[in-house]
Amino acid sequence: MSVKFGPAGNAESFSAKYKSSLQAPAWLAELGLDCYEYQCGKGVHVGEETARKLGQKAVEAGISLSLHAPYFINLANEETLEKTAGYVLDACQAADWMGAARVVIHTGALMKRGRREAQEAALTVLPKIMQRCDAAGYGHITLCPETMGKINQLGDLEEVLELCTLDDRLLPCVDFGHLCARSLGADQGPEATARILDRMAQVLGEERASRFHSHFSRIEFTAGGGEKCHRTFRDHGGYGPEPEPLMEELARRGWSPTIICESAGTQAEDALTMKKMYESRL
């Protein structure tokens, strides 16, 4: 197996030429990319017919699909379990229609609580969500809790890895831009990248860790809050992280994650840059 690279949603260069995401798989394959993350952050609005067509187009083009669930998900709030379960189930249904193997989910907000209190709530809610997914027939879809970029959000690396210990089917979505932002620039570079991957292997075992899901982009952050906005690889004004350390570590370890680029508008082009960077190190 090898690393898969692709964009989150549609790049500006795609949208300038095409009107429908159904054309995305063939376009991405022509570029030389391997995967595509369908965006449902603002709600699951794709219908069954469209989702199935997208899935078929992806199979024909050799593009692997994942899906980003609604941003409204908050695993750290037991009072909103019904809403959260609804968002996750809707996302899994759409993923099932299109044959997407992974669904990325946000972890939640602290809501004026201590981090441990919020984490304990998430550790209670996530198994209940998984039980509902299993009951609905979505047990084959991998849920991927995401590391978050704002300091007041649940979802640092340790919190996400602890959530993933609840069930062997869970995989972390490690967003290296988010980790850089919430650490105010500390978690970037060769040493930090190796430490992050080492910790994943320590907690999850190397085999599972090697298949992790990932988001990557340069990111702008503020000292008070962490993540401000996503940037592109063209933006060199001190915005990190740089992709080279991750590409070097993945090539050295022989790991095979899925790397979804979330650059602001150039996500397909930047994903291809990472793929070429990775392949040059093999």
C-alpha positions as CSV (number, residue, x, y, z in Angstrom):
1,M,0.0,0.0,0.0
2,S,1.1,3.6,-0.5
3,V,0.0,7.0,0.6
4,K,-3.1,8.5,-1.0
5,F,-3.3,12.2,-1.8
6,G,-6.3,14.3,-2.7
7,P,-8.3,17.5,-1.9
8,A,-11.0,18.4,0.5
9,G,-13.8,19.5,-1.8
10,N,-13.3,21.3,-5.1
11,A,-10.3,23.5,-5.9
12,E,-10.9,26.9,-7.5
13,S,-9.3,25.6,-10.7
14,F,-11.9,22.8,-10.9
15,S,-14.9,25.1,-10.2
16,A,-13.7,27.5,-12.9
17,K,-14.2,24.7,-15.5
18,Y,-16.9,22.4,-14.1
19,K,-20.3,22.9,-12.4
20,S,-20.8,19.4,-10.8
21,S,-18.8,17.4,-8.3
22,L,-19.6,14.4,-10.4
23,Q,-16.9,15.5,-12.7
24,A,-14.3,15.7,-9.9
25,P,-13.1,12.0,-9.8
26,A,-12.1,12.0,-13.5
27,W,-10.4,15.4,-13.1
28,L,-8.5,14.3,-10.1
29,A,-7.4,11.1,-11.7
30,E,-6.2,13.0,-14.7
31,L,-4.1,15.2,-12.4
32,G,-2.6,12.1,-10.9
33,L,-4.3,12.2,-7.5
34,D,-5.8,9.3,-5.6
35,C,-8.6,10.4,-3.3
36,Y,-11.3,13.0,-2.7
37,E,-13.0,14.1,0.5
38,Y,-16.6,15.1,-0.1
39,Q,-17.6,18.1,2.1
40,C,-20.8,18.1,4.2
41,G,-19.6,20.5,6.8
42,K,-22.6,22.7,6.6
43,G,-25.0,19.8,6.5
44,V,-25.6,16.6,4.5
45,H,-27.5,17.9,1.5
46,V,-26.5,15.3,-1.1
47,G,-29.3,13.0,-2.4
48,E,-29.0,9.3,-2.9
49,E,-29.0,9.4,-6.7
50,T,-26.2,12.0,-6.8
51,A,-24.2,10.2,-4.1
52,R,-24.4,6.9,-5.9
53,K,-23.4,8.5,-9.2
54,L,-20.4,10.1,-7.5
55,G,-19.4,6.7,-6.1
56,Q,-19.6,5.1,-9.5
57,K,-17.6,7.9,-11.1
58,A,-15.0,7.5,-8.3
59,V,-14.7,3.7,-8.9
60,E,-14.3,4.3,-12.7
61,A,-11.5,6.8,-12.0
62,G,-9.8,4.8,-9.3
63,I,-10.4,7.6,-6.7
64,S,-11.0,6.7,-3.0
65,L,-13.7,8.7,-1.3
66,S,-14.1,10.0,2.3
67,L,-16.7,12.4,3.7
68,H,-16.5,15.2,6.1
69,A,-19.5,15.2,8.5
70,P,-21.3,18.4,9.6
71,Y,-19.3,20.8,11.7
72,F,-22.1,21.0,14.2
73,I,-21.1,17.7,15.8
74,N,-20.2,18.0,19.5
75,L,-19.1,14.7,21.1
76,A,-18.5,16.5,24.4
77,N,-22.1,17.4,25.1
78,E,-24.3,14.6,26.3
79,E,-27.4,16.9,26.2
80,T,-27.2,17.1,22.4
81,L,-26.6,13.4,21.8
82,E,-29.7,13.0,19.6
83,K,-28.6,15.9,17.3
84,T,-25.1,14.7,17.2
85,A,-26.2,11.1,16.4
86,G,-28.4,12.5,13.7
87,Y,-25.6,14.4,12.0
88,V,-23.3,11.3,12.2
89,L,-25.9,9.0,10.8
90,D,-26.8,11.3,8.0
91,A,-23.1,11.5,7.1
92,C,-22.7,7.7,7.2
93,Q,-25.8,7.3,5.0
94,A,-24.3,9.6,2.4
95,A,-21.0,7.9,2.7
96,D,-22.6,4.5,2.3
97,W,-24.4,5.6,-0.9
98,M,-21.2,6.8,-2.5
99,G,-19.0,4.1,-1.2
100,A,-16.8,6.4,1.0
101,A,-14.9,4.3,3.5
102,R,-14.2,7.0,6.1
103,V,-16.2,9.8,7.8
104,V,-14.4,12.6,9.5
105,I,-16.1,14.0,12.6
106,H,-15.3,17.0,14.8
107,T,-14.8,16.3,18.5
108,G,-16.5,19.2,20.3
109,A,-16.2,22.4,22.4
110,L,-15.1,22.8,26.0
111,M,-18.2,25.0,26.8
112,K,-16.5,26.6,29.8
113,R,-15.5,23.2,31.3
114,G,-12.1,21.8,32.1
115,R,-10.6,19.7,29.3
116,R,-10.9,16.5,31.3
117,E,-14.5,17.0,32.0
118,A,-15.3,17.6,28.3
119,Q,-13.2,14.6,27.3
120,E,-15.0,12.3,29.7
121,A,-18.3,13.4,28.1
122,A,-16.9,12.6,24.7
123,L,-15.7,9.2,25.9
124,T,-19.3,8.5,27.0
125,V,-21.0,9.9,23.8
126,L,-18.8,8.4,21.1
127,P,-19.6,4.7,22.0
128,K,-23.3,5.5,21.9
129,I,-22.9,7.1,18.5
130,M,-21.0,4.0,17.3
131,Q,-23.8,1.7,18.6
132,R,-26.3,3.7,16.6
133,C,-24.2,3.5,13.5
134,D,-23.8,-0.3,13.9
135,A,-27.6,-0.7,14.4
136,A,-28.3,1.4,11.3
137,G,-25.9,-0.9,9.2
138,Y,-23.0,1.5,9.0
139,G,-20.5,-0.5,11.0
140,H,-18.3,-0.9,8.0
141,I,-17.7,2.9,7.8
142,T,-14.6,4.1,9.7
143,L,-15.2,7.2,11.9
144,C,-12.2,9.5,12.2
145,P,-12.2,12.0,15.1
146,E,-10.3,15.1,14.0
147,T,-7.6,17.0,15.8
148,M,-9.0,20.6,16.1
149,G,-7.2,23.9,15.6
150,K,-8.7,26.2,18.2
151,I,-7.4,26.1,21.7
152,N,-10.9,26.2,23.3
153,Q,-11.9,23.1,21.3
154,L,-11.6,19.6,22.4
155,G,-9.3,17.6,20.2
156,D,-5.6,17.9,20.8
157,L,-3.6,14.9,19.7
158,E,-3.8,13.1,23.1
159,E,-7.6,13.6,23.3
160,V,-8.2,12.3,19.8
161,L,-5.9,9.3,20.4
162,E,-7.7,8.5,23.6
163,L,-11.1,8.6,21.8
164,C,-9.7,6.2,19.2
165,T,-8.8,3.6,21.9
166,L,-12.5,3.1,22.5
167,D,-12.8,0.9,19.4
168,D,-10.3,-0.7,17.1
169,R,-12.3,0.5,14.1
170,L,-11.7,4.2,14.9
171,L,-8.9,6.0,13.1
172,P,-7.6,9.5,14.0
173,C,-7.9,12.3,11.5
174,V,-4.6,14.1,12.3
175,D,-4.8,17.7,11.0
176,F,-1.2,18.9,11.0
177,G,-2.2,22.5,10.4
178,H,-4.5,22.3,13.3
179,L,-1.9,20.9,15.6
180,C,0.5,23.6,14.5
181,A,-2.1,26.3,15.2
182,R,-3.2,25.1,18.6
183,S,0.4,24.8,19.7
184,L,1.1,28.3,18.4
185,G,3.6,27.0,16.0
186,A,5.4,24.6,18.2
187,D,4.1,21.4,16.6
188,Q,5.9,21.6,13.3
189,G,9.2,20.6,11.7
190,P,11.0,17.2,11.6
191,E,11.3,16.5,15.4
192,A,7.6,17.4,16.1
193,T,6.4,15.4,13.1
194,A,8.3,12.3,14.2
195,R,7.1,12.8,17.8
196,I,3.5,13.0,16.6
197,L,3.8,9.8,14.5
198,D,5.7,8.0,17.3
199,R,2.9,8.8,19.7
200,M,0.2,7.6,17.4
201,A,2.1,4.3,17.0
202,Q,2.6,4.0,20.8
203,V,-1.1,4.4,21.5
204,L,-2.8,2.7,18.6
205,G,-0.1,0.2,17.5
206,E,1.9,0.8,14.4
207,E,-0.3,-1.1,12.0
208,R,-3.4,0.9,12.8
209,A,-1.5,4.2,13.2
210,S,0.1,3.7,9.7
211,R,-3.4,3.8,8.1
212,F,-4.4,7.1,9.7
213,H,-6.5,9.8,8.0
214,S,-5.0,13.3,7.7
215,H,-5.8,16.8,6.8
216,F,-2.9,19.1,5.8
217,S,-2.5,22.8,4.9
218,R,-0.6,25.8,5.9
219,I,-2.6,27.7,8.6
220,E,-2.7,31.2,10.1
221,F,-3.2,31.4,13.8
222,T,-3.5,33.9,16.6
223,A,-1.8,33.8,20.0
224,G,-5.1,33.9,21.9
225,G,-7.2,31.4,20.0
226,G,-5.2,29.2,17.7
227,E,-6.5,28.6,14.2
228,K,-7.6,31.7,12.3
229,C,-7.8,30.5,8.6
230,H,-6.3,28.1,6.1
231,R,-3.6,29.2,3.7
232,T,-2.0,27.8,0.6
233,F,1.4,26.5,-0.2
234,R,2.0,29.8,-2.1
235,D,1.6,31.7,1.2
236,H,5.1,31.8,2.7
237,G,4.5,34.5,5.3
238,G,5.5,32.4,8.2
239,Y,2.5,30.1,7.9
240,G,3.2,26.6,8.8
241,P,3.5,23.7,8.8
242,E,5.8,22.8,5.9
243,P,4.9,19.5,4.2
244,E,8.4,18.2,3.7
245,P,8.9,16.7,7.2
246,L,5.7,14.7,7.0
247,M,6.5,13.4,3.5
248,E,10.0,12.3,4.6
249,E,8.7,10.5,7.7
250,L,6.0,8.7,5.8
251,A,8.5,7.5,3.2
252,R,11.0,6.5,5.8
253,R,8.4,4.5,7.8
254,G,6.6,3.0,4.9
255,W,3.2,4.1,6.3
256,S,0.1,4.4,4.1
257,P,-2.3,7.1,5.3
258,T,-4.8,9.1,3.4
259,I,-3.6,12.8,3.1
260,I,-6.4,15.2,2.3
261,C,-5.2,18.7,1.5
262,E,-7.3,21.6,2.9
263,S,-5.5,24.5,1.3
264,A,-7.7,27.5,0.7
265,G,-8.6,27.2,-3.0
266,T,-5.5,25.3,-4.3
267,Q,-6.2,22.1,-2.4
268,A,-5.8,19.9,-5.5
269,E,-2.6,21.5,-6.7
270,D,-1.1,21.4,-3.2
271,A,-2.1,17.8,-2.8
272,L,-0.2,17.0,-6.0
273,T,2.8,18.9,-4.7
274,M,2.8,16.7,-1.6
275,K,2.4,13.5,-3.7
276,K,5.4,14.4,-5.9
277,M,7.4,15.4,-2.8
278,Y,6.6,12.1,-1.2
279,E,7.4,10.0,-4.3
280,S,10.8,11.8,-4.6
281,R,11.7,10.5,-1.2
282,L,11.0,6.8,-1.9
